[in-house]
Amino acid sequence: MKRIVVFCGSSEGTDPAVLEAASTLGRTLASRGVVLVYGAAKIGVMGQVAQAALDRNGKVIGIIPDFLLLKEVYHPGLTELIITENMHERKLKMHELSDGIITLPGGYGTLEELFEMITWAQLGLHQKPIGILNTNGFYDDLLNMLHKMVAQGFLKQENYDMLLVDGTVNGLLQKMTDYKPIPLPKWIQKDQV
């Protein structure tokens, strides 16, 4: 993986371990020569992961829609800043520029980005590894809900298994490196993807 997109909050949250995990991820990506692609903010968890990568001379690409330029206070020290017209274009550009996806703690926007990418994978639109860095069990309740969806027949186990989860940066990156995508569903023809 040469480029990884990271979805996470523009708030810091209340658990210092989340910010430390974000820093660890940024430093690790930089040390491995992996380009960080993210939402361009200099604040919150987003700012933490970006600054940690930049501090280790990593390459960081920020992508932000023009209406959020001031609200999310974009990071002025990025390797590259891409400004899009809207949120849809932002997510598409993040997808296009990444070889893998990692989700850290965040709010509605973070979940929306994660679920759009996992839905695209389920539909066969991409086969990139998608990971959750589950710091201090932040996503445990969400994972329990997904298990319930499997148990009640709304989500196939193989689609649940596409979501890679680990509490450590190195563990998650190893799972992403080892990831083997599931075959495309029979009802999706390759020429339609």
MISEFI-349529 format. One record per residue (C-alpha): chain; x, y, z. Coordinates in steps of 0.25 Angstrom, whole numbers, plus 5000, padded with zeros to 4 digits. Example, Ala and Ser with C-alpha at 12.3 -4.5 7.8 and 13.67 -1.06 7.14 Angstrom:
<lumzas>
+-------+------+------+------+
| chain |   c1 |   c2 |   c3 |
+-------+------+------+------+
|     A | 5049 | 4982 | 5031 |
|     A | 5055 | 4996 | 5029 |
+-------+------+------+------+
</lumzas>
This chain:
<lumzas>
+-------+------+------+------+
| chain |   c1 |   c2 |   c3 |
+-------+------+------+------+
|     A | 5000 | 5000 | 5000 |
|     A | 5006 | 5013 | 4996 |
|     A | 4995 | 5022 | 5000 |
|     A | 4985 | 5021 | 5011 |
|     A | 4973 | 5029 | 5014 |
|     A | 4970 | 5032 | 5028 |
|     A | 4956 | 5036 | 5033 |
|     A | 4955 | 5042 | 5047 |
|     A | 4949 | 5053 | 5055 |
|     A | 4952 | 5068 | 5054 |
|     A | 4949 | 5068 | 5069 |
|     A | 4959 | 5063 | 5079 |
|     A | 4949 | 5055 | 5087 |
|     A | 4952 | 5052 | 5102 |
|     A | 4961 | 5040 | 5102 |
|     A | 4976 | 5044 | 5101 |
|     A | 4979 | 5030 | 5096 |
|     A | 4971 | 5033 | 5083 |
|     A | 4981 | 5045 | 5080 |
|     A | 4993 | 5036 | 5083 |
|     A | 4988 | 5025 | 5074 |
|     A | 4986 | 5036 | 5063 |
|     A | 5000 | 5041 | 5065 |
|     A | 5006 | 5026 | 5065 |
|     A | 4998 | 5024 | 5052 |
|     A | 5004 | 5037 | 5045 |
|     A | 5018 | 5034 | 5050 |
|     A | 5017 | 5019 | 5045 |
|     A | 5011 | 5023 | 5031 |
|     A | 5023 | 5033 | 5030 |
|     A | 5033 | 5023 | 5034 |
|     A | 5028 | 5013 | 5024 |
|     A | 5028 | 5023 | 5013 |
|     A | 5013 | 5022 | 5012 |
|     A | 5006 | 5035 | 5007 |
|     A | 4994 | 5039 | 5017 |
|     A | 4982 | 5044 | 5010 |
|     A | 4972 | 5051 | 5019 |
|     A | 4962 | 5062 | 5021 |
|     A | 4972 | 5073 | 5022 |
|     A | 4968 | 5079 | 5036 |
|     A | 4979 | 5083 | 5045 |
|     A | 4970 | 5081 | 5057 |
|     A | 4965 | 5069 | 5065 |
|     A | 4969 | 5055 | 5062 |
|     A | 4971 | 5059 | 5047 |
|     A | 4981 | 5069 | 5051 |
|     A | 4988 | 5060 | 5060 |
|     A | 4990 | 5049 | 5050 |
|     A | 4995 | 5059 | 5039 |
|     A | 5004 | 5066 | 5048 |
|     A | 5011 | 5053 | 5053 |
|     A | 5013 | 5049 | 5039 |
|     A | 5019 | 5062 | 5035 |
|     A | 5028 | 5063 | 5047 |
|     A | 5034 | 5050 | 5041 |
|     A | 5036 | 5056 | 5028 |
|     A | 5024 | 5048 | 5022 |
|     A | 5016 | 5052 | 5010 |
|     A | 5002 | 5057 | 5014 |
|     A | 4990 | 5060 | 5004 |
|     A | 4978 | 5067 | 5010 |
|     A | 4965 | 5068 | 5002 |
|     A | 4954 | 5077 | 5006 |
|     A | 4942 | 5083 | 5000 |
|     A | 4942 | 5098 | 4998 |
|     A | 4931 | 5101 | 5008 |
|     A | 4939 | 5094 | 5020 |
|     A | 4952 | 5102 | 5017 |
|     A | 4950 | 5111 | 5029 |
|     A | 4941 | 5103 | 5038 |
|     A | 4951 | 5091 | 5038 |
|     A | 4963 | 5100 | 5039 |
|     A | 4971 | 5093 | 5028 |
|     A | 4986 | 5090 | 5031 |
|     A | 4995 | 5100 | 5024 |
|     A | 5007 | 5090 | 5024 |
|     A | 5002 | 5079 | 5015 |
|     A | 5010 | 5073 | 5004 |
|     A | 4998 | 5075 | 4995 |
|     A | 4984 | 5082 | 4997 |
|     A | 4973 | 5078 | 4988 |
|     A | 4960 | 5086 | 4989 |
|     A | 4947 | 5080 | 4984 |
|     A | 4933 | 5086 | 4981 |
|     A | 4926 | 5077 | 4990 |
|     A | 4926 | 5065 | 5000 |
|     A | 4923 | 5055 | 4989 |
|     A | 4935 | 5059 | 4981 |
|     A | 4944 | 5059 | 4993 |
|     A | 4941 | 5045 | 4996 |
|     A | 4942 | 5040 | 4982 |
|     A | 4956 | 5047 | 4981 |
|     A | 4960 | 5041 | 4995 |
|     A | 4956 | 5027 | 4989 |
|     A | 4963 | 5030 | 4976 |
|     A | 4976 | 5033 | 4983 |
|     A | 4977 | 5022 | 4993 |
|     A | 4981 | 5007 | 4993 |
|     A | 4974 | 5005 | 5007 |
|     A | 4965 | 5011 | 5017 |
|     A | 4967 | 5013 | 5032 |
|     A | 4956 | 5019 | 5041 |
|     A | 4960 | 5025 | 5055 |
|     A | 4950 | 5030 | 5065 |
|     A | 4940 | 5041 | 5060 |
|     A | 4926 | 5045 | 5058 |
|     A | 4915 | 5044 | 5048 |
|     A | 4924 | 5049 | 5036 |
|     A | 4935 | 5038 | 5040 |
|     A | 4924 | 5027 | 5040 |
|     A | 4918 | 5032 | 5027 |
|     A | 4931 | 5031 | 5020 |
|     A | 4934 | 5017 | 5026 |
|     A | 4921 | 5012 | 5022 |
|     A | 4921 | 5017 | 5008 |
|     A | 4935 | 5011 | 5006 |
|     A | 4930 | 4997 | 5012 |
|     A | 4918 | 4998 | 5003 |
|     A | 4926 | 5001 | 4991 |
|     A | 4934 | 4989 | 4994 |
|     A | 4922 | 4980 | 4997 |
|     A | 4917 | 4984 | 4983 |
|     A | 4930 | 4980 | 4977 |
|     A | 4934 | 4995 | 4973 |
|     A | 4947 | 4993 | 4979 |
|     A | 4955 | 4982 | 4987 |
|     A | 4964 | 4991 | 4996 |
|     A | 4966 | 4987 | 5010 |
|     A | 4957 | 4995 | 5020 |
|     A | 4962 | 4995 | 5035 |
|     A | 4957 | 5001 | 5048 |
|     A | 4967 | 5005 | 5058 |
|     A | 4959 | 5001 | 5070 |
|     A | 4966 | 5009 | 5081 |
|     A | 4961 | 5006 | 5095 |
|     A | 4949 | 4999 | 5089 |
|     A | 4944 | 5011 | 5083 |
|     A | 4936 | 5004 | 5072 |
|     A | 4932 | 4992 | 5081 |
|     A | 4917 | 4996 | 5081 |
|     A | 4917 | 4998 | 5066 |
|     A | 4924 | 4984 | 5064 |
|     A | 4913 | 4978 | 5073 |
|     A | 4902 | 4984 | 5064 |
|     A | 4909 | 4979 | 5052 |
|     A | 4909 | 4965 | 5058 |
|     A | 4894 | 4967 | 5061 |
|     A | 4892 | 4970 | 5046 |
|     A | 4899 | 4957 | 5042 |
|     A | 4891 | 4949 | 5053 |
|     A | 4878 | 4955 | 5048 |
|     A | 4881 | 4952 | 5033 |
|     A | 4883 | 4967 | 5029 |
|     A | 4898 | 4965 | 5026 |
|     A | 4906 | 4954 | 5021 |
|     A | 4917 | 4948 | 5029 |
|     A | 4927 | 4950 | 5018 |
|     A | 4923 | 4964 | 5016 |
|     A | 4925 | 4967 | 5031 |
|     A | 4939 | 4960 | 5030 |
|     A | 4943 | 4970 | 5020 |
|     A | 4944 | 4980 | 5031 |
|     A | 4958 | 4978 | 5038 |
|     A | 4959 | 4982 | 5053 |
|     A | 4971 | 4983 | 5062 |
|     A | 4974 | 4991 | 5074 |
|     A | 4988 | 4994 | 5070 |
|     A | 4994 | 5001 | 5058 |
|     A | 5004 | 4990 | 5054 |
|     A | 4994 | 4979 | 5056 |
|     A | 4984 | 4987 | 5047 |
|     A | 4994 | 4990 | 5036 |
|     A | 4998 | 4975 | 5036 |
|     A | 4984 | 4971 | 5034 |
|     A | 4982 | 4981 | 5023 |
|     A | 4995 | 4976 | 5016 |
|     A | 4990 | 4961 | 5018 |
|     A | 4976 | 4964 | 5013 |
|     A | 4970 | 4956 | 5002 |
|     A | 4958 | 4962 | 4996 |
|     A | 4945 | 4953 | 4994 |
|     A | 4941 | 4949 | 4980 |
|     A | 4931 | 4958 | 4974 |
|     A | 4917 | 4954 | 4976 |
|     A | 4911 | 4946 | 4964 |
|     A | 4900 | 4956 | 4962 |
|     A | 4910 | 4967 | 4959 |
|     A | 4916 | 4965 | 4945 |
|     A | 4931 | 4969 | 4944 |
|     A | 4927 | 4978 | 4932 |
|     A | 4918 | 4986 | 4941 |
|     A | 4928 | 4989 | 4951 |
+-------+------+------+------+
</lumzas>
